[in-house]
Amino acid sequence: MKEEVKERFIEINGQMVQVSEEVYRAFKRPAWAERQRNRRKWRCKAEGKRCMKNCDECTRKADGAPLSLDEWYEDPKEFKQQEISSEEIFMRDLAVEALHQAISMLADNDQAILILYSEGFSDHKISDRIGMPQTTVSYRRKILIKALREQLKDYHEG
């Protein structure tokens, strides 16, 4: 009996290219590993041990797991969108514009630190990207955020 060979495709420059099973697995392996790492972050701990149940079916959610507002209410329609006044929208837009202007006045490395940090990169990964020691990145980030807070304190709510 001849074993059926499944066709495998990967996207390269917007084109779907047929590849062998070996190439497909080598290409997909990093994405699969990353997805698995992300799922592990969500795993809850029961009695001090990592839960091994199916997370998609679990009613408990661990720290870092995506939450759904629908789960908080028996009737999801109960949740009403908070109304925001046009004045609040205008003030928020002014604050965002002021923040962008303040960031644009910074040196290129300082801008890169803040942008990468806002995208969720750790100080270690930022230091690798911009070629600066991690301790310097950490120090600069803290100083920059403190300076921006002080500079934009008039826009701070509450």
C-alpha positions as CSV (number, residue, x, y, z in Angstrom):
1,M,0.0,0.0,0.0
2,K,1.4,3.3,-1.1
3,E,1.5,6.0,1.7
4,E,-0.3,9.2,0.7
5,V,2.0,12.2,0.6
6,K,0.4,15.4,1.7
7,E,1.3,18.5,-0.2
8,R,2.9,21.2,1.9
9,F,3.1,24.9,1.1
10,I,4.9,27.9,2.7
11,E,4.5,31.6,1.8
12,I,7.5,33.3,0.4
13,N,7.2,36.9,-0.8
14,G,3.5,36.6,-1.1
15,Q,3.7,33.4,-3.2
16,M,2.7,29.9,-2.0
17,V,5.5,27.6,-2.8
18,Q,5.2,23.8,-2.6
19,V,7.9,22.2,-0.4
20,S,8.8,18.8,1.0
21,E,7.6,17.7,4.4
22,E,11.1,18.2,5.9
23,V,11.4,21.8,4.6
24,Y,7.9,22.5,5.8
25,R,8.6,21.3,9.3
26,A,11.9,23.1,9.5
27,F,10.2,26.4,8.4
28,K,7.2,26.0,10.8
29,R,9.1,24.7,13.8
30,P,10.1,28.2,15.2
31,A,6.5,29.4,15.0
32,W,5.2,26.3,16.6
33,A,7.7,26.6,19.4
34,E,6.8,30.2,20.0
35,R,3.1,29.4,20.1
36,Q,3.8,26.6,22.7
37,R,5.9,29.0,24.8
38,N,3.1,31.5,24.8
39,R,0.6,28.8,25.8
40,R,2.8,27.7,28.7
41,K,2.8,31.2,30.1
42,W,-1.0,30.9,30.4
43,R,-1.0,27.6,32.2
44,C,-2.4,27.9,35.7
45,K,-0.9,26.2,38.7
46,A,-3.1,24.0,40.8
47,E,-1.7,22.8,44.2
48,G,1.8,24.1,43.3
49,K,2.0,22.1,40.1
50,R,1.4,23.2,36.5
51,C,-2.1,22.3,35.3
52,M,-2.1,19.9,32.4
53,K,-5.7,20.3,31.4
54,N,-6.8,21.8,28.1
55,C,-6.5,25.6,28.6
56,D,-9.1,26.3,26.0
57,E,-11.7,24.5,28.0
58,C,-10.6,25.6,31.5
59,T,-12.7,28.0,33.5
60,R,-9.8,29.3,35.5
61,K,-7.4,31.7,33.8
62,A,-3.8,32.1,34.8
63,D,-2.0,35.4,34.9
64,G,-1.2,36.6,31.4
65,A,-4.0,34.7,29.7
66,P,-6.3,36.6,27.4
67,L,-9.5,37.4,29.1
68,S,-12.9,37.9,27.6
69,L,-15.4,40.4,29.0
70,D,-18.1,38.0,28.0
71,E,-17.0,35.6,30.7
72,W,-17.6,38.2,33.4
73,Y,-21.3,38.5,32.6
74,E,-24.0,35.9,32.2
75,D,-25.5,38.1,29.5
76,P,-22.7,39.8,27.5
77,K,-25.1,42.5,26.4
78,E,-25.1,43.6,30.1
79,F,-21.7,45.2,29.5
80,K,-22.2,48.7,28.1
81,Q,-19.5,50.7,26.4
82,Q,-18.5,53.6,28.6
83,E,-19.4,56.8,26.8
84,I,-16.6,59.2,26.2
85,S,-17.3,62.9,25.7
86,S,-15.9,64.8,22.7
87,E,-13.9,66.9,25.2
88,E,-12.2,63.8,26.6
89,I,-11.4,62.6,23.1
90,F,-10.0,66.0,22.2
91,M,-7.8,66.1,25.3
92,R,-6.6,62.6,24.7
93,D,-5.7,63.4,21.2
94,L,-3.8,66.5,22.4
95,A,-1.9,64.4,24.9
96,V,-1.0,61.8,22.2
97,E,0.2,64.6,19.9
98,A,2.3,66.1,22.7
99,L,3.8,62.7,23.5
100,H,4.7,62.1,19.8
101,Q,6.2,65.6,19.6
102,A,8.2,65.0,22.8
103,I,9.5,61.7,21.6
104,S,10.5,63.2,18.2
105,M,12.7,65.6,19.9
106,L,14.8,62.8,21.5
107,A,18.0,61.4,20.1
108,D,17.6,58.4,17.8
109,N,18.8,55.8,20.3
110,D,16.4,57.2,23.0
111,Q,13.5,57.1,20.5
112,A,14.4,53.5,19.6
113,I,14.5,52.5,23.3
114,L,11.0,53.9,23.9
115,I,9.5,52.6,20.7
116,L,10.9,49.1,21.2
117,Y,9.8,49.1,24.9
118,S,6.3,50.2,23.9
119,E,6.2,47.2,21.6
120,G,6.9,44.9,24.5
121,F,10.6,44.2,24.0
122,S,12.7,43.5,27.1
123,D,15.7,45.6,28.0
124,H,17.9,42.7,26.9
125,K,16.3,42.4,23.5
126,I,16.4,46.2,23.0
127,S,20.1,46.2,23.9
128,D,20.7,43.5,21.3
129,R,18.8,45.5,18.6
130,I,20.5,48.9,19.2
131,G,23.9,47.7,20.2
132,M,23.9,49.3,23.7
133,P,24.7,47.6,27.0
134,Q,21.5,46.3,28.8
135,T,22.2,48.3,31.9
136,T,22.5,51.5,29.9
137,V,19.2,50.7,28.1
138,S,17.5,50.0,31.4
139,Y,18.8,53.3,32.9
140,R,18.0,55.3,29.8
141,R,14.5,53.9,29.6
142,K,13.7,54.8,33.3
143,I,15.2,58.3,32.9
144,L,13.3,58.9,29.6
145,I,9.9,57.8,31.0
146,K,10.4,59.9,34.1
147,A,11.3,62.9,31.9
148,L,8.3,62.4,29.6
149,R,6.0,62.1,32.6
150,E,7.3,65.4,34.0
151,Q,7.1,67.1,30.6
152,L,3.6,65.9,30.0
153,K,2.2,66.2,33.5
154,D,-0.4,68.7,32.4
155,Y,-2.0,66.1,30.3
156,H,-2.2,63.5,33.1
157,E,-5.7,62.4,34.0
158,G,-6.9,62.3,37.6
